[in-house]
Amino acid sequence: MAYDLQLADRIRQNLKERAVIFSEKLMFGGICFMVDGKMCLGVVKEDLMARIGEETYPEAIKMKGARDMDFTKRPMKGYAFVSPEGVDMDSDLEAWIQMCLDFNPKAKASKKKKADKA
């Protein structure tokens, strides 16, 4: 299993209940939920990947199950991984999703690559 399918389903259902328009993209060996064309949150292995922004980060990282998001031994600013124990309760998952949605309007979209001209 590349990522926790049940957690992805819980996120998907929550976003639908909130009437959030989103798309899904496979990346990082997991799945990412894009809102307004920007990475908002996702699932990598069994962890929630949360894009919460640098302002929210210091308090959020103290929450149950939260830790730095680091793929290359260097933490990504404004992102956190949350272990299953931190999102096992629906209320906990909802809080993380809300933090991600609150930050999303402030987030910058990644630059689109230009197609090579042949």
Secondary structure, 3 states (H helix, E strand, C coil): CCECHHHHHHHHHHHHHCCCCEEEEEECCEEEEEECCEEEEEEEECEEEEECCCCCHHHHCCCCCEEECCCCCCCCCCEEEECHHHCCCHHHHHHHHHHHHHHHHHCCCCCCCCCCCC
